[in-house]
Amino acid sequence: MKLRILNNTLRLRLDRHEVDQLGAGTGLMAETRFPGGEVFCYRIEAAGAELTATKDRDGIRLCLPEQQLASWAADETQVGIYASLPLTEGCLALTIEKDFECLDPREGENQSNRFSNPKAAD
């Protein structure tokens, strides 16, 4: 699971195995460790009736309805789930997408568990 943050935008990209896990109702967690023992976690899980995003002292937690995740995971043509949550000023944009194979592969990077890129030439 990859996390990209830019201002009030969070984007998660998931490989096939991770999408399958979410579709089956199993949550995902990833973490980044820092010198001194601090850990930043980001999680996504099936919980609740609507999409929510929270931040606690350990990191970020996204919760999505189980049916929404299961439907997205089962549909090969549905690339992502997109949402916007209101803030006091502006909004928090959330993107959860299937991770595609790179059109220009990078040396040493394993892409075997990614989704086929729809822009790839056959």
Contact map, one row per residue, 1 for C-alpha under 8 A:
11100000000111100100000000000100000000000000000000000000000000000000000000000000000000000000000000000000000000000000000000
11110000001111000000000000000000000000000000000000000000000000000000000000000000000000000000000000000000000000000000000000
11111000011110000000000000000000000000000000000000000000000000000000000000000000000000000000000000000000000000000000000000
01111100011100000000000000000000000000000000000000000000000000000000000000000000000000000000000000000000000000000000000000
00111111111000000000000000000000000000000000000000000000000000000000000000000000000000000000000000000000000000000000000000
00011111110000000000000000000000000000000000000000000000000000000000000000000000000000000000000000000000000000000000000000
00001111100000000000000000000000000000000000000000000000000000000000000000000000000000000000000000000000000000000000000000
00001111110000000000000000000000000000000000000000000000000000000000000000000000000000000011100000000000000000000000000000
00001111111000000000000000000000000000000000000000000000000000000000000000000000000000000001111000000000000000000000000000
00111101111100000000000000000000000000000000000000000000000000000000000000000000000000000001111000000000000000000000000000
01111000111110000000000000000000000000000000000000000000000000000000000000000000000000000000011110000000000000000000000000
11110000011111000000000000000000000000000000000000000000000000000000000000000000000000000000001110000000000000000000000000
11100000001111100000000000000000000000000000000000000000000000000000000000000000000000000000000111100000000000000000000000
11000000000111111110000000000000000000000000000000000000000000000000000000000000000000000000000111100000000000000000000000
10000000000011111110000000000000000000000000000000000000000000000000000000000000000000000000000001110000000000001110000000
00000000000001111111000000000000000000000000000000000000000000000000000000000000000000000000000001100000000000001110000000
00000000000001111111100000000000000000000000000000000000000000000000000000000000000000000000000000000000000000001000000000
10000000000001111111110000010000000000000000000000000000000000000000000000000000000000000000000000000000000000000000000000
00000000000001111111111000000000000000000000000000000000000000000000000010000000000000000000000001000000000000000000000000
00000000000000011111111100000000000000000000000000000000000000000000000010000000000000000000000000000000000000000000000000
00000000000000001111111111110000000000000000000000000000000000000000000000000000000000000000000000000000000000000000000000
00000000000000000111111111110000000000000000110000000000000000000000110010000000000000000000000000000000000000000000000000
00000000000000000011111111000000000000000000000000000000000000000100111111000000000000000000000000000000000000000000000000
00000000000000000001111111000000000000000000000000000000000000000000010000000000000000000000000000000000000000000000000000
00000000000000000000111111100000000000000000110000000000000000000100110000000000000000000000000000000000000000000000000000
00000000000000000000111111110000000000000000110000000000000000000000000000000000000000000000000000000000000000000000000000
00000000000000000000110011111000000000000011110000000000000000000000000000000000000000000000000000000000000000000000000000
00000000000000000100110001111100000000000011100000000000000000000000000000000000000000000000000000000000000000000000000000
00000000000000000000000000111110000000001111000000000000000000000000000000000000000000000000000000000000000000000000000000
10000000000000000000000000011111000000001110000000000000000000000000000000000000000000000000000000000000000000000000000000
00000000000000000000000000001111100000111100000000000000000000000000000000000000000000000000000000000000000000000000000000
00000000000000000000000000000111110000111000000000000000000000000000000000000000000000000000000000000000000000000000000000
00000000000000000000000000000011111011110000000000000000000000000000000000000000000000000000000000000000000000000000000000
00000000000000000000000000000001111111100000000000000000000000000000000000000000000000000000000000000000000000000000000000
00000000000000000000000000000000111111000000000000000000000000000000000000000000000000000000000000000000000000000000000000
00000000000000000000000000000000011111000000000000000000000000000000000000000000000000000000000000000000000000000000000000
00000000000000000000000000000000111111100000000000000000000000000000000000000000000000000000000000000000000000000000000000
00000000000000000000000000000000111111110000000000000000000000000000000000000000000000000000000000000000000000000000000000
00000000000000000000000000000011110011111000000000000000010000000000000000000000000000000000000000000000000000000000000000
00000000000000000000000000000011100001111100000000000000011000000000000000000000000000000000000000000000000000000000000000
00000000000000000000000000001111000000111110000000000000011100000000000000000000000000000000000000000000000000000000000000
00000000000000000000000000001110000000011111000000000000001110000000000000000000000000000000000000000000000000000000000000
00000000000000000000000000111100000000001111100000000000000111000000000000000000000000000000000000000000000000000000000000
00000000000000000000000000111000000000000111110000000000000011110000000000000000000000000000000000000000000000000000000000
00000000000000000000010011110000000000000011111000000000000011110000000000000000000000000000000000000000000000000000000000
00000000000000000000010011100000000000000001111100000000000000111100100000000000000000000000000000000000000000000000000000
00000000000000000000000000000000000000000000111110000000000000111100000000000000000000000000000000000000000000000000000000
00000000000000000000000000000000000000000000011111100000000000111100000000000000000000000000000000000000000000000000000000
00000000000000000000000000000000000000000000001111100000000000011000000000000000000000000000000000000000000000000000000000
00000000000000000000000000000000000000000000000111110000000000111000000000000000000000000000000000000000000000000000000000
00000000000000000000000000000000000000000000000111111000000001111000000000000000001000000000000000000000000000000000000000
00000000000000000000000000000000000000000000000001111100000001110000000000000000000010000000000000000000000000000000000000
00000000000000000000000000000000000000000000000000111110000111100000000000000000000000000000000000000000000000000000000000
00000000000000000000000000000000000000000000000000011111000111000000000000000000000000000000000000000000000000000000000000
00000000000000000000000000000000000000000000000000001111111110000000000000000000000000000000000000000000000000000000000000
00000000000000000000000000000000000000000000000000000111111100000000000000000000000000000000000000000000000000000000000000
00000000000000000000000000000000000000000000000000000011111000000000000000000000000000000000000000000000000000000000000000
00000000000000000000000000000000000000111000000000000011111100000000000000000000000000000000000000000000000000000000000000
00000000000000000000000000000000000000011100000000000011111110000000000000000000000000000000000000000000000000000000000000
00000000000000000000000000000000000000001110000000001111011111000000000000000000000000000000000000000000000000000000000000
00000000000000000000000000000000000000000111100000001110001111100000000000000000000000000000000000000000000000000000000000
00000000000000000000000000000000000000000011100000111100000111110000000000000000000000000000000000000000000000000000000000
00000000000000000000000000000000000000000001111101111000000011111000000000000000000000000000000000000000000000000000000000
00000000000000000000000000000000000000000001111111110000000001111101100000000000000000000000000000000000000000000000000000
00000000000000000000000000000000000000000000011111100000000000111111100000000000000000000000000000000000000000000000000000
00000000000000000000001010000000000000000000011100000000000000011111110000000000000000000000000000000000000000000000000000
00000000000000000000000000000000000000000000000000000000000000001111111000000000000000000000000000000000000000000000000000
00000000000000000000000000000000000000000000000000000000000000011111111100000000000000000000000000000000000000000000000000
00000000000000000000011010000000000000000000010000000000000000011111111110000000000000000000000000000000000000000000000000
00000000000000000000011110000000000000000000000000000000000000000111111111000000000000000000000000000000000000000000000000
00000000000000000000001000000000000000000000000000000000000000000011111111100000000000000000000000000000000000000000000000
00000000000000000000001000000000000000000000000000000000000000000001111111110111100000000000000000000000000000000000000000
00000000000000000011011000000000000000000000000000000000000000000000111111110000000000000000000000000000000000000000000000
00000000000000000000001000000000000000000000000000000000000000000000011111110000000000000000000000000000000000000000000000
00000000000000000000000000000000000000000000000000000000000000000000001111111100000000000000000000000000000000000000000000
00000000000000000000000000000000000000000000000000000000000000000000000111111110000000000000000000000000000000000000000000
00000000000000000000000000000000000000000000000000000000000000000000000000111110000000000000000000000000000000000000000000
00000000000000000000000000000000000000000000000000000000000000000000000100111111000000000000000000000000000000000000000000
00000000000000000000000000000000000000000000000000000000000000000000000100011111100000000000000011000000000000000000000000
00000000000000000000000000000000000000000000000000000000000000000000000100000111110000000000001111000000000000000000000000
00000000000000000000000000000000000000000000000000000000000000000000000100000011111000000000011110000000000000000000000000
00000000000000000000000000000000000000000000000000000000000000000000000000000001111100000000111100000000000000000000000000
00000000000000000000000000000000000000000000000000100000000000000000000000000000111110000000111000000000000000000000000000
00000000000000000000000000000000000000000000000000000000000000000000000000000000011111000011110000000000000000000000000000
00000000000000000000000000000000000000000000000000010000000000000000000000000000001111100011110000000000000000000000000000
00000000000000000000000000000000000000000000000000000000000000000000000000000000000111111111000000000000000000000000000000
00000000000000000000000000000000000000000000000000000000000000000000000000000000000011111111000000000000000000000000000000
00000000000000000000000000000000000000000000000000000000000000000000000000000000000001111110000000000000000000000000000000
00000000000000000000000000000000000000000000000000000000000000000000000000000000000001111110000000000000000000000000000000
00000000000000000000000000000000000000000000000000000000000000000000000000000000000001111111000000000000000000000000000000
00000001000000000000000000000000000000000000000000000000000000000000000000000000000111111111100000000000000000000000000000
00000001110000000000000000000000000000000000000000000000000000000000000000000000000111100111110000000000000000000000000000
00000001110000000000000000000000000000000000000000000000000000000000000000000000011110000011111000000000000000000000000000
00000000111000000000000000000000000000000000000000000000000000000000000000000000111110000001111100000000000000000000000000
00000000111100000000000000000000000000000000000000000000000000000000000000000001111000000000111110000000000000000000000000
00000000001111000000000000000000000000000000000000000000000000000000000000000001110000000000011111000000000000000000000000
00000000001111000000000000000000000000000000000000000000000000000000000000000011100000000000001111100000000000000000000000
00000000000011110010000000000000000000000000000000000000000000000000000000000011000000000000000111110000000000000110000000
00000000000011110000000000000000000000000000000000000000000000000000000000000000000000000000000011111000000000000110000000
00000000000000100000000000000000000000000000000000000000000000000000000000000000000000000000000001111100000000000111100000
00000000000000000000000000000000000000000000000000000000000000000000000000000000000000000000000000111110100000100111100000
00000000000000000000000000000000000000000000000000000000000000000000000000000000000000000000000000011111110000100000100000
00000000000000000000000000000000000000000000000000000000000000000000000000000000000000000000000000001111100000000000101100
00000000000000000000000000000000000000000000000000000000000000000000000000000000000000000000000000000111110000000000000000
00000000000000000000000000000000000000000000000000000000000000000000000000000000000000000000000000001111111010000000000000
00000000000000000000000000000000000000000000000000000000000000000000000000000000000000000000000000000101111110000000000000
00000000000000000000000000000000000000000000000000000000000000000000000000000000000000000000000000000000111110000000000000
00000000000000000000000000000000000000000000000000000000000000000000000000000000000000000000000000000000011111000000000000
00000000000000000000000000000000000000000000000000000000000000000000000000000000000000000000000000000000111111100000000000
00000000000000000000000000000000000000000000000000000000000000000000000000000000000000000000000000000000000111111000000000
00000000000000000000000000000000000000000000000000000000000000000000000000000000000000000000000000001100000011111100000000
00000000000000000000000000000000000000000000000000000000000000000000000000000000000000000000000000000000000001111100000000
00000000000000111000000000000000000000000000000000000000000000000000000000000000000000000000000000000000000001111110000000
00000000000000110000000000000000000000000000000000000000000000000000000000000000000000000000000001111000000000111111000000
00000000000000110000000000000000000000000000000000000000000000000000000000000000000000000000000001111000000000001111100000
00000000000000000000000000000000000000000000000000000000000000000000000000000000000000000000000000011000000000000111110100
00000000000000000000000000000000000000000000000000000000000000000000000000000000000000000000000000011110000000000011111100
00000000000000000000000000000000000000000000000000000000000000000000000000000000000000000000000000000000000000000001111100
00000000000000000000000000000000000000000000000000000000000000000000000000000000000000000000000000000010000000000000111110
00000000000000000000000000000000000000000000000000000000000000000000000000000000000000000000000000000010000000000001111111
00000000000000000000000000000000000000000000000000000000000000000000000000000000000000000000000000000000000000000000001111
00000000000000000000000000000000000000000000000000000000000000000000000000000000000000000000000000000000000000000000000111
